[in-house]
Amino acid sequence: MSLFAELKRRNVFRVGAAYVVLSWLLLQVGETLAPALHLPEWINSALAFFVILGFPMALFFAWAFELTPDGLKLEKDVERDESITPVTGRKLDRTIIVLLVVALGYFVWQSQRAPLPAESAEMAAGQASIAVLPFANMSSDTEQEYFSDGLTEELLNLLAKIPELKVTSRTSAFFYKGKDIKIADVGRELNVDHVLEGSVRKSGNKIRITAQLIEVETDAHLWSETWDRNLDDVFAIQDEIAAHVVDELRVQLLGELPHAVATDGKTYSLFLQARHTINQRTHESLLRGEELINEALEIAPEYAPGWVLKASIHSQQADVGARLPAEAAPMARAAVDRALELDPDSAAAHALSGDLMISYENNYADARAEFERALELDPFNIDALYQAGVYYAFLGRPEEALPLAQAARERDPLFTANHSTLGYVYNMLGRYDEALEIIKERARIAPDSYGTYAYAANPLIAEGRYEEALEWAEKERLDGFKQTSLAIIHWHLGNREKSDAALAALLAQQSGGWDWQVVQVHAVRGEIDKAFAAMDAAYENRDSGLKLILGDMHVANLRDDPRYDAMVRKIGIPVD
């Protein structure tokens, strides 16, 4: 008998096939469960190693041994006429079929839960790139600066709708406002090849806009033009500038050139003023911004971008405590729904809708569809990239969040929220050094921003570097975050009295929307019942921090309590 025939008779091929299918299933399940169970990264590597090691052993056993009615025997000890290998072969065939069906079912299930396409976030090699720097306000009235800033942002948003063009987002571009910096330095820091800059002069209903396109490498002016028009013509000017940029950069469009959404001059001025006002990110500025956008929408109730901005204002009010989430979240939902009714193809509206779903509405299932739609409409929409990364982080799936968070940061390298998200994901992955470095970068960019120093303390706490963590926490600008970090760090250091004092200071602010931070402190201190009481309050008050439940390292010791799983189900987070 030939070697091939003997291998077939002894079911070596069947055993090999069954082993391969079963091994694939084990590796896939391991890849799924490891992050969900917060297992170390080496677990899957070890599993793969043992699976590979076991394959030749399985083949050897299939060759050397035979399963008989009396148990496992060496093949040489079994008489040929007593062999039942054909029966065993048929059983193996059925086993292989079952395993293949299970594998197919798992593959279909995985395809349904596959992450949002990270490839949509990757920058194509050789892609034309540009940063739109804040246009200078040349008006005699300094209060007209809102118009020059707003026009810059509108141009940036218009160009960003061109998939073939990489456009640095607003936050990174506006980082250079008022700074004397060389174009070459801008290009290097933002990783772009071209810069668009200009100036705006507004007087009554008259505007003068000058724009010029500069090549970073040579500092050469590729194109420049000036427009003297009425205010109502500002949208046509934006379209003309976009067309010139596309032409000069020789961008090969696959579709039509996008156009600015037009409205009347008064509405547009109020819209720009509202957006300029809320960028101050204070309670007062958010309430004033609400007044301005409401005035704009009274004039032009069909202006979809105005409703998107109104929704964003209410969402931000909930975030910083300018309004309680229970009040602000429904207002944001009503506004974004109106925006989508007026413009179903608004990527910004879909991204914001998804954010509201995971932050305040406990609707994770529909949020995914919103982010997918936003990225379909605008593959490089910074809000969609950012929120999609946040979405997977909140699901406790950092491996899927990572490429999206990295892409958002690449697109907008100076936007501090991108640093926060990426740092959070690195923390979840146990990559604490990288988490600290990314937050240090945030501190360099925006030393006065809320949360920066508290976020920097977290990877240090995770590594037990409490004294260093304390140094960072002491610098925190927002008192709610500061007291939370201090209460946690002092507890780890054994300073019960100082931890109590920080907790008391935090509890005094709880009505301002710090329920989740109270959960964190009680959890770290081992005050489990108090932690779950605060968690119930967070749920009732629609505290956006509740979405951190799966990935927050500070609540790790709550996860064995049945109340934890019950809250996860109550929130609606899909864990399967």
N, C-alpha and C positions, 0 to 999 in steps of 0.2 A: 504494500500500500504506500502511495506517495505521501510526502510530508504534508502537502496541502489537504489531502483526503483525511489524514490522521488528525490534523488540527480541526477540521470540520467535524469529524466523528466525535472528538472529545469536547465539542462545544466551545472551543477557545474563541472563535470569532463571535459567537453569541455573547459570551461573557464579556468580551472586549466592548461590544456595542452597548450592552446594558450598563457597563461601567462608565462609558463616555457620557451617555445620556444622564445617568444619575449624578455624575460629577458636575456636569453643566448645571443641573438643577440646584445642587448644593452650593455652588459658587454664586449663582444668581440670588438665591435666598440669603446667603451670607452678606452679599453686597447690599441687599435691601435692609436686613435686620440690624447690621452693625451700627449704622448711624442712628437708627431709631432707638436702639438700646444703649447708645452712647458708649460703644465699645471702642477700644483703641484701634488705630489704623492698621497695626500689624496683624490683627486677627485674620483679615481676609488674605493677606500674604501667606500667613502660616497655613491656612486652609488650602490654598492653591498648592503650596509646597507638598503637603501630605497627600493631596489628590494625585499629583504627578508621581510622587514616590509610590503610591499604591497601585498604579496601573500595571507595571511589569509584574508586581507581586500577584495581582489578580490573574494575569495571564498564566503565570507559573503554576498557581494553584489549580487553574482550569486544566492545564496540561498534566500535572502530576497526580491529581486526586480525582476521584469520582464519587458522586453521591449515589449511594445504594440504599435499599430498604433497611439495611443494618447500620446505616450511618455513613460517614465519610471514610473512604479507604484509599490507599495508594492505588493508582491505576494498574500497576503491575501485579497487584494481588487480586484483581477481579478477572474471573474467567470471561472470555469474550461472549459466550452464549448466555451468561448471566447479567451482562451489561444492560443498563436501562438508559443509556445516553440518549436514545431517540425520544424517550418520554421526558427526560430532563430538558432536551432541546426544545420540545414543544412548549414546556412551561416557561422556558426562557424567552421564547418567541412572544408568548402572551405578556410576559413581564415587560419586554421591550416595547410592545405596542402600548401598554398602559403608561409607561414612562414617557413615551413620545406624545401621547395625548395630554398628559400632565404638563410636559414641556411646552407644547403648543398653547395650552390654556394660560400658562404663566407668561409666555411671550406676548399673547394678546392683552393680558392684564397689564403687563409692563408698558406696552405701547399706549395704553389708555392713560397711564399716569406719568408718561415721559415728561421730562422737564421742558419748559419753554425753550425754543431753539436758541442755544447759545451762539450758533453760527451767525444768527442775525445780528448779533452784537459785535462780531469780529470785524475789524477794519480790513478791507480788501487791500492787497498789496498794490502800491502805486496809485491809490485813490487820491484824487485832488482834495486838499485840505485847506481850511481857512478859519481864521478867528475874526470876529467882528468886534472891534474895540469901541468903547463908548464914544459916540459922536459928541464933539465939544459944543457946549451951549454958548452961542455967540450973541444971544439976546442981551439987551441992557438990563432986563429983569432977571435976577438970579433964580427967582421962583419958577421961571420957565424951564428950568433944568429937567423937570419931570418929562417934558416933551422930547428933549434930545435923548434922554435915557430911554424913554418909551419907544421912540422911533428906532433906536439901535436894537432894542429887544425884538421889535416886530420884524426888522430886517433879518436878524439872526434866526428867528423862528421860521421865516419864509424860506431862507436858504436851507435850513435844517430839514425841510420837507423834500429836498432833492436827494434821493437815496445814493446817487453816484458821487455826492459831495460830503466829505467829512467836515462838520462844523462844530467847533468848540462851543459848549453851552454857555448860557448867560453868566452864571456865577464865576466861572473861570475867566471869561472875557472881562467882566466888570471888576475883577481884582486889580486891574491896572488903571482904573479910573483915577485921574488926578496925579498919577505917578509919572515921573520923567524916566522913561525906560526905553532902551533901544529895541527897534523892531526885531533884530536878531535874537535878543534875549527872550522876547515874547514867543517867537517861533520855536526856540529851543525848549522853553518851559511848557508850552502847550502842544508841542510836537505837530506844528502846522507849517505849510510851505508858503502861505499867503496871508496877508492881513488886509482887512477892509477898515478904513477909518474915514472920518469926515467931520462936518460941523453942521449945526442947525441954527438959523436965526428966525425967530417967530415974532411977529408984531401984528397984533390983532388977527385978521384973517389971512395975512400974508406970511409966506414962509420962503426962506432960501435954504436949500440943502446942497451941500458940496460933499462928494464922495470920491475916494481914490483907492485904487487897488495896488498893493505893494507886494513884490516878490521878496520873501525873507532873505534868501541866500544872497541876492545881489543888491538889495535895498532899492531896486528899480521900481519906478512908478509905471505900472502897466497900462493904467487907464485912470482918467479923472474927468469929472463933469459937474456942472452946477445947474440947479433948477431954481427958477423964480416962479412960484405958482401960488394959487389960492390954497387954503387949508384943505378944502374938499378934494384937491388933486393929490394928496399925500399918498394915497394907495396906488395910484398910477406910477408915481415916482418909485415906490418900493418895487413894483413889478419891473420897471425899467432897470433899476440897479441890479436886481437878481438876474435879469437877462444879460446884462453886460458882464457880470461875474462869470456866468456860465459860458459865455462866448469867449472871454479872455482866457479862462482856464481850460478851454477846449473840452469841456465836460460833455461826454456823449450820453444824452438823455435817452432812457428807455421808454419814458412816458412824456406827458405834457409838462411844461413848466408850471409850477404852482402859482396861484395868484393870491394876493392879499384879500382878506375878507373886508369889504368896504362898508362904511356907514357914514353918517353925517359928521361934519367937523366938530360940533359941540359934543356929541356922544363920544367921539374918539378922544378928545382932549380929557374928558372926565374919566374915561377908561384908563388912559395912560397915567393920569394923576392918581387914580385909585391904586394902580399897581405900584407906582413909585412910592406911595405912602406906606403900603403894607410891607415893603421890603425893609422897613425899619424894625419889624418884628417885635414891637412892643404892644401891650394891651391897648394903649391909646391909639396907636397907628392902625391897628386892625379894626377898631371900631370906627375910626374916621374913614378908612378905606371902604368899609361897608356902606357908610353914608354916601360916598362919592359914586360907588358902582350902582347903588340903588337909584341915585339921581340920573345916571346914564341910562339905566334900563327903563326908567319912566319915559324918557325921550324916545328910545329905540328898543322896545320890548322884544323884537325879533333878532337882536344882535347876539348870536350864539357865543362868541368869545367873552362877552360880558357876563353871561350866565356861568361859564366855566370859571371865570375869575371870582364871581360871587361865591360859588361852591368852595373854591380854594380858600377864600377868606374865612368862611365859617369853619372849615376843617382846621385851619391854623388857629382860629380862636379856641377851639376845643383843645388843641395840642398844648397851648401855652396858658390856658386857664382864663382867657379873656371872656369866654362864656363856658358854662358847664357843658360837658359832652352831651348830656341828655337833652340839652336845648339846642346846641350848635349842630350836632350830627344830623338831625332831621332837616334842618335848614339847608345844610350842605347837600343832602340827598335830593331835596326838592329842586335845588338850583341845577345840579348836574343832570337830573332827569330832563329838565327843561332844555338844557344845552343839547342833549342827545336827541331830543324831539326836533329841535331846529336844525341840527347838523349831526346826523347819525355817523358821519365819517370823521368826526373829531377825535384824533388819537389822544389828545390831552384830556378830553372828557371821559373816554373809556378808561384811561389810566387812573384818573381821579376816582371814578366810580369803583374800580377794583380796590383802590386804597380805602375807601369808605367801607366797603364790604368786609375787609379783614380787620380794620381798626375799630369799627363801631357797630357793625351789623352781624358779626359772627356768621358770615356767609362766604366760606372759603371755596365752596364748589363753584359758584358763579364768578368769583373774583378771578379765577384762572382764565375763564373765557374772556373776561374784560381785558386782561393783560395781553392775551394772545391776539385779540382784535386790535388793540392799540399798536402792537409791534407789527402786525400785518399791514396796518395803514401807514405806519411810520417806523421802519425797522430800527432807526437810531434815535427815537424819541427818548430823551434822557429820563423823563418821568416814568415812562413805561419800563425802561431798563432797570431803573432804580427800584420801582415798586415790585417788579417781577423777582428781583433778587431778594428783596425783603420778604416777599410771599414765601419763597422756599425756605428762607431762614426761619420764619415763624412756624413752618410745618416741621421743623426739626430735621431738614434735609440740606445740610450745609454744602455737601458736594455739588448739589444742583444749583445752589445759590451762588457759589463762588464765581463761576465764569460770568454770570450776569452782573454781579457786584463789581468784578474787575473791569468789565466792559463799560459800565456806567462811570467808573472812576477814570478810565482812559478817555472817555468822551468829555468828561467834565472834571479835570484833575484838581480843581481848586474848590469844588463844591463839598463843603464839610460833611454833609449828610452821607455822601458816598464813602468818606473815610470811616464814619461811624458804622455803617452797614458792613463794610469790608472787615473792620476790626471785630465786629460782633461775630461774623462768620469764622474768622480766624480763631477766635476764642472757642467757638463750638468745636472746631477741628483740633483743638489742643495746640495750635500753632501760636503760642503766647508771645514769642519774640516778634513775630510778624505783626501780631495784633498791636503790640505796644509801639512798634515803629510807625505803623500807619496812623495811630492816634497822635503820636509825637509830630507827625507831619501836619495833622489837622491843627495842633496847637501852634505850630509855626505860621500857618496860613491865617488862622483866625484865633488869636490868643484870648479874645474876650467872648467867644461864642459859648452859649449855654451847653453844658454837658461834657465839654472837651476833657476836663481834668478828672471828672468822675469816671468817664469811659477809660481813660488811661490807667486808672487805679485797678480796673477789673482784671487784666491779665496778670498784674503783679499780685493781686489777692489770690488768684488761681494757683500761682507758683509759691505761695506762702511768703512772699517778699513784702510783709506788712508795713515795715517802717518806710520803705520806698513808696508804697501805695498811699500811706498817710501824707507824705510830702505832696503828692499830686492832688489828693482830695482836698487838702487845705487851700488850694488855689482855685477851686471850683467857683464859678460866678453865680450860678443859680442855687439859691439856698436849699431848695427841696432836694436836689441831687447831692449837694454837699453834705447835708445832715444824714442822708441815706448812707453815703459812703463812710462817713465818720462813725456812725452807729455800727456798721458792719466791721470795719477795720479795728476799732477799739475792742469790740467783742472778741475778735480773733487774737488780739494782743493781751486779753485778760483784763482790760480796763473796764470793768462792769459799770462803774459810776459814770464814766465819760460816754459809754455806749447808751446808758439810760438817758443822759442829758440830750444827746443827739436825737434819740428816738422821741423824746418829749417835744423837742423843737419841731420835728417832722410831723408829729401828730397834731400839733397846733396849726399846721398848714393843710391838714388832710382835706378840708372842705374845698381847697383849691385844686383838687384833682391829683392827689398823691397816694391814692389807694394802693397801687401796685408796689410802690416803694415801701409802704408799710408792710406789705406781704413779704418782700425781700428781707427786711430787717428781722421780722418775727421768725421767718424760716431759718435764717442763719443762726439766730439765738436759740433755736430749738423749741420755740413757743408755738407749737404746731396748731393748737386750737385757735389761737389768736391770728395766726397766719391765714387759716381758712376763713375765719370771720372777715378779715380784711379782703380776702379774695372774693367772698360773696358781695361785699360792698363795691369792689371794683367792677363786678359784673352788673350790679344794679345801677351803678353810676356811669356805665359805658366807658370805663377807664381804658384807654388805648394800650396801656402797658400789659393788659391781660393777654394780648396776643404773643407775649414773650414766654408764655408758660412752658413750652416744650424745650426751648433753648437756653433759658436763663439759668446760669450756674448757681445763682444764689438760692434757688428753690429746689435744689437737687434732693434734699432730704425730705421733701414732701411727696416724692413720686411713689413711695411704697404705701402711701395712705390711700384707701379706696376713694376718698373724697377728691383726690387729685384726678383720677381717671374720670370720675363723674363730672368734674368741671370741664375737662377736655371735651367730653361728649356734649356737655351743655353748650359750650362755646361753638361747637360745630366743626372743630378742627379734624380733618380726615387723617387718621393714623394708620390706615390699612394700605 
